[in-house]
Amino acid sequence: MTAAKGYVSDSNEVSVTEGLTSLRGKKPASLYVFAPGDDYFVPQAKEAARSLVAKAFRDFDYAEFEGSDDNVDGIREFLGSESFGSGRKVLIINGLEDKGAKHLGTMASLFLSGGTTTVIFADLAKVPSELLKKAYVVTSYAVPPSAVRSWIKKRFEGRAIEDQAVHELMERTASSFFLMRSEINKLLAYTGAAVTVTDVREVVPRCHIAAAADLVEAISLRKYDRAATAFYDLAASGATDTTILYDVELGFVRLLNAKLVSKSNRPKADLRAWCLRTQHQYLDDYALSALLTAASHIKLRELETMLERLEEIEYETKKGLTSSALAALERLLSAVALTKQ
């Protein structure tokens, strides 16, 4: 049995929309794997899977297990049992531990026998390759902005909301459905009849992903006061130092690719496709234009130097050579601001 050491995208990779549509269809696949992402879609996927089994038979033909070694026998027994209902059984596996994953890899034939639809929520690196190569794999939770805007307006239950307020909400939450659902509930509770962009700015904090993107853009545009504000938003976001460092690195990698696309006169569509494929981020025309504008204000060598320094901070953090990645990042940003003034 070989484990999937670092998942490589293949033809079985689908978007979250495609995965849920397949699960809700008349002919669902035998196996789905949902990588970590937007937690909003976990209950959506579970409900879609549960609906495949008639209510009268769910006590027998629907099962949910944690992916630990202790549950392997129970999973094997469920997969090998006969259906009590119309023939379709559904199995949900939440997470995978190393030992449990190793044993499940030897049971590939049971997972793929056709009588059961299995949905696994786990880090792809832990999913046995015998299962992964046969699964519909959901890694991208990007949804077109037009669909996100429509979803937001429906969630406001008839309340008026300014278009700019919708945009601000998407920006501050990085279009995370999990975050937007929570923040919309707050806006409904603490605002008046019509929700304005001012309401969103007062009620909705900037999440770490959005704050990191704002920080990268501010640095490229040499707006250091704005960069300082974005850094404080990052520090207050509650995210771990390593998560914040990862978000900032991701932003500069995105900026680097925008720079390369611009310098080589390649079409903008190439950059949009790259962001969707590698960073699972859907860029509308506004976001694409803003990214290219930011890239035009920073030199290629400056970007490469910034990424080299960020990689050094990451290495020092992993080796215990620095006690705080966030403090090291703050020192780096301060140094960049001083050299450019």
N, C-alpha and C positions, 0 to 999 in steps of 0.2 A: 504494500500500500504506500503510495506517495502522496504527501501532503502538498497543498498548493502554496508554494513559497513565493508570495508576491504575485497576485493575480494578473494575468495578461489578458487584455480585452480580446474577445473573439466574437464570432457571429452570433453567439447565444446571449450577448449582452443586450438588454432592453431598457428603455426608460421606465420610470415609475408609472407613467400613464399607460404604456404598453403592457407592463406587468399586471397592473390592476385590471385592465380591460380583458386580458387573457384569463385571469382568475375568475372574472365575472361572466365569462363566456360559456357557451354550451359544451365546448370541448377543451377544458383546462388541461394544462400539461401535468406531467407526473411530479415535477420538481421545480421549485422556485427558491432562489436564494436572494435575500434582501441584505445588502451591505449596510453598515451603519451610515446614517444620513439624517434626514429630516424625520424626527420621531412622530410627527403628525401622521405619517403614513403607516405606522405600525398597526394601530387599531383598524385603519382602513383595510389593510391587507388581511388582517385576521377575520374581520367581518365578511370580506369577500369570500375567503376560504370557507368560513363557517356556513355561509349561505348555500354552499354546494351540497350540504347534507340536510335533508328534511328535518324539521324540528322534532318530529316524533322519534327519530333515530339518532339524535345527537349524543345521547348518553352512551351509545354503543359505537357509533361510526365516526365520532369526532374525539380527538385526544390532543392534549397539550403537555409537553414535557420540557424540562430544562435539559440542556445538552451535556449532562455530566455522565461520568462512567457508571454511576449508581442507577441511571435510568436506561441503560443500554438494553437490558433484558426486557423491560417494559415496552420499549420502542420496537424491539424485534418481535415480541408477541403480538403487538397491535398490527404491525405490517403483515404478519403471517396469518392473521385471523380472517375469517369470512365476514362479509358485510351483512348487517342485519336489515338493511334497507334496500335501496335501488341498485346497489353495487358500488357506489362511490363512497370512499372513506377519506377523511381529511386528518392529517397529522401536522401539528405545529411544533417546531423545536426552537426554543429561545436560547440563543447563545451556544457556544461549543467550548468545552474544555478539551485539553489535548488528548487525554486518554479516551474520553468519550468519542471524539472525532476519529481517532485511530480505529476504534471498533466499528463505528458506523461505516467507515470506508470499506470494510469487508462485507457489508450488507447491501452493496449497490444493486444487486439483482432484485432484492425485495423492494427497494425504493422505486425501482423502474418497472415493476411488474404490470403497471397499468391500472390496477384497481384502487390505488390510493394517490391522492394529491398531497404532497408534502411541501410545507413552507418553512424554510430555515432563516432565522434572523441571526446573522453572525458575521464576524470579521472574515473576509474572503480567504485570508491567509490560513485560517484554521479549518476551512472546509476541505475535506478530502478531494483530491483531483478526480477520483472516480465518480464523484457526485457532481462536482462543479462543471465538468465538461458536458454533462447531460442536462444541466439545469438552465432555466431562464434566469439570468443573473441581473439584478437591478442594482446598479451603482450610481445612476444619475437621477437626482431628484429635482432637476431643473425643469421648470414649467414655463412656457411662453408668457411674457409679461401681460399680454392681453387677457390670457386666461386667469392669471393671478389677480388682475384688476377686477375682472368679473366676479371672481370668488369673494374678494373683499367686500364689494358692494352688496352682494347677497347676504353676507354675514351681518351687515348693519341693519338688516330686518326693516327696510323701508326708510330708515333715517337718512337724511341728506348728508353727503360728505363731499367736500371739494376735491376736484381732480388732483390738485397739488397736494392735498392731504393724503390721498391714496398713494401718490408717488413717494411722499415722505415716509409713510408707514412701511412701504416696500424697502426703501433704502435703509431705514433704521433697523429693520429686522433681517436684512439680506434676503428678503422674500422667503424666509423660513415659515412654512405653514404652521408649524408647532408654536413658534413665537408669535406669529400674527394672530392666531386664535386667542391666545392669552391677552395680547395687547388690545385687541378689538373689544374683548369683554371689559377691560379697564376703561376704554374710551366710552363705551356705552353707559358705564356706571358713573363716570365723573364729568361728562360733558353735557351740553345742552342739546337742543333739537338738531342743529346742523353742526357737523364736525369740521373744524377748520384746520389748516396747516399749523396754526399756532397751537391748537389743542394737542395735535400729535407731538409737536416739539416739546410741549410741557409735560405730557403724560408718558410718552414712550422713550425709554433710554435707548441709546445706540448700542447694538450688540457688538461683540468683539470682532465678528467678520466685517461688519460695516465700518467699524472704527478703524480697523487695520487698512481697509481699502482707502478710507479718507486720509489716513496718515501717509500712505504711499503716494497718493495723488498730491497732497500738500507739499511733500518733500520735493517731488518732481517739479512742481510749479514755484518752488522756493517761497512758499507761504508758511513761514515757520511758526507764527502765532497760531495758525490753524492746525499745524502739525502738533503743537504742544497740546491744544485742546483735544485732538484725536488721541494723543497718547494718554491723557488723563481719563478719557472715555474708556480706553483699553484697560487701564489699571483698575477702573471701577466696575468693569464688566463682570468680574467674578471668574473669568477664565483663568486657567493655569498659565504660568509663565511660558511653558513649552508650547501650549496651544497658541498663545499670542505671538510667539516667535515664528511658529509655523505659518500663521495667517499673514504676517508681514512678509516672510520669504515668498509665500505664494503670490502676494501682490506685486513684488518686484520681479518675479519670474514672468508674470503676466505682462508687466510693463516692458520687460526685455523683449518678449515676443512681439509686442506691438511696435517696438522700435525697429526690430528686424524686418517685420512686414512692411513698415513704412519705407525703410532704406532700400529695400529690394523692389519697391513698386508693385508688390503683389496685391491682389484684390482684398478689400476689407473682409469679404466672405471667408477668406482663409483664416483670419484671426478669430472670427466668430466661431468657425468650425473647430479650431484648436481649443478655444476656451471651453466649448461644450464637451469635446472629446476627452480632454486631459484634466480639466478642473471642474467639470460638471456645472458650468455656469453659463446661463443663457444671456447673451448680451443683446439688448434691443438697440435700435439705431442711436438713441441718445447716449447710452452707456458706451457703445462702440466709439462714437465720436469723442466722448470725454476721455477715453483711454488713449486714443491716438493723439489727442491734443496734449495730454500729460507727457506722453512719450516724446513729443517734439520739443519739449522744454528741458530735456535732460540728455546729457551726452552718453553715448554707448559705454565709454570707459567708466563713467561715474556709476552706471548701473552695475557693471561687472564688479567694480570695487565694493559697492554696497553688498552685493550678494556674497562676495568672498568673505567680508567681515561678518555677515550674518551666519555663514557656515562655520566660521571660527567660534562664534558665540555658542552655536549649537553643539559643537565639539567640546568646548570647555564646560558646558552645562552637563553633558553626558558623562564626562570624565570627572566631574566634581571639582573642576578647577575654578569655577565661579559659583557663588552661593545663590545668585539671583539672575536669571536670564533677563528679567524685566529691567533690573538696574543696569545691566550691561547694555541693553538696548537703549535705555535712556541716555547713557553716556555716549553711545555711538551717534544718536540723533543730535545731541548737544554739540558734539565735535563737528558734525556735518554742517549745522547751522552757523557755527563760528567761522568755519573755513570759507563759507559762501558770502559772509557779510563784509 
